[in-house]
Amino acid sequence: MASQDRIRAVGAELWDMDWTAERAADALRYLGRNFPECLGNLRALDEHEEAAHEAAMRGDKDAYLESLRSYCKAGRDEALRIRRGAA
């Protein structure tokens, strides 16, 4: 698929879907590398994933990045909860 096919109009701005996918992949890699326990319970991250999706649909990059930060924090918190339970 050509790069230009991965860009779509959202409101008055163009939204780069490749950029979006790269940021989401970065968040998952971060969690997998630092807090792999949370990947066994992704349901704990649903709220943040939905917020990121909604921000992407609005074309709001700032809200999208903030949602991904919240996603990573929630994954960290879930992993730490799991670790405390295992101790």
C-alpha positions in Angstrom: 0.0 0.0 0.0 1.4 3.3 -1.0 2.2 5.8 1.8 -0.3 8.3 0.4 -3.0 5.7 0.8 -2.3 5.6 4.6 -3.1 9.2 5.0 -6.7 10.3 5.3 -8.6 13.5 6.0 -9.9 14.0 9.5 -11.8 17.2 9.8 -9.7 19.9 8.1 -6.4 18.1 8.7 -4.6 15.0 7.3 -4.1 12.1 9.6 -1.1 9.9 9.0 -2.2 6.4 9.8 1.4 5.1 9.6 2.4 7.6 12.3 -0.5 6.4 14.4 0.4 2.7 14.0 4.1 3.5 14.8 3.2 5.3 18.0 0.9 2.4 19.1 3.6 -0.2 18.2 6.1 1.9 20.3 3.7 1.8 23.3 3.3 -2.0 23.0 7.0 -2.5 22.6 7.6 -0.4 25.7 5.2 -2.5 27.7 6.5 -5.8 26.4 10.0 -4.8 27.2 9.5 -3.3 30.6 6.2 -4.8 31.9 5.5 -8.0 30.0 3.1 -9.2 32.7 0.5 -6.7 31.6 0.3 -8.2 28.2 -1.5 -11.2 29.7 -4.3 -8.9 30.8 -4.9 -6.3 28.1 -8.5 -5.9 29.2 -7.1 -3.7 32.0 -6.0 -1.3 29.2 -9.3 -1.1 27.3 -10.3 2.3 28.6 -7.0 3.8 27.4 -7.0 2.0 24.1 -10.5 3.3 23.5 -9.4 6.9 24.3 -6.5 6.6 21.9 -8.9 5.3 19.2 -11.3 8.1 19.8 -8.5 10.7 19.6 -7.3 9.2 16.4 -10.8 9.4 14.9 -11.0 13.1 15.8 -7.5 13.7 14.4 -6.3 15.0 17.7 -2.6 14.1 17.9 -2.0 15.6 21.4 -4.9 13.6 22.8 -3.7 10.5 21.0 -0.2 10.8 22.5 -1.7 11.5 25.9 -3.9 8.4 25.6 -0.9 6.3 24.7 1.0 7.7 27.7 -2.0 6.7 29.9 -2.1 3.3 28.2 1.6 2.8 29.2 1.0 4.0 32.7 -2.0 1.7 33.1 0.1 -1.2 31.8 2.8 -0.4 34.2 0.3 -0.2 37.1 -1.2 -3.6 36.1 2.2 -5.3 35.9 3.2 -3.9 39.3 -0.1 -5.2 40.7 0.6 -8.6 39.3 4.2 -8.5 40.7 3.0 -7.6 44.1 0.5 -10.4 44.1 3.3 -12.9 43.1 5.6 -11.8 45.9 
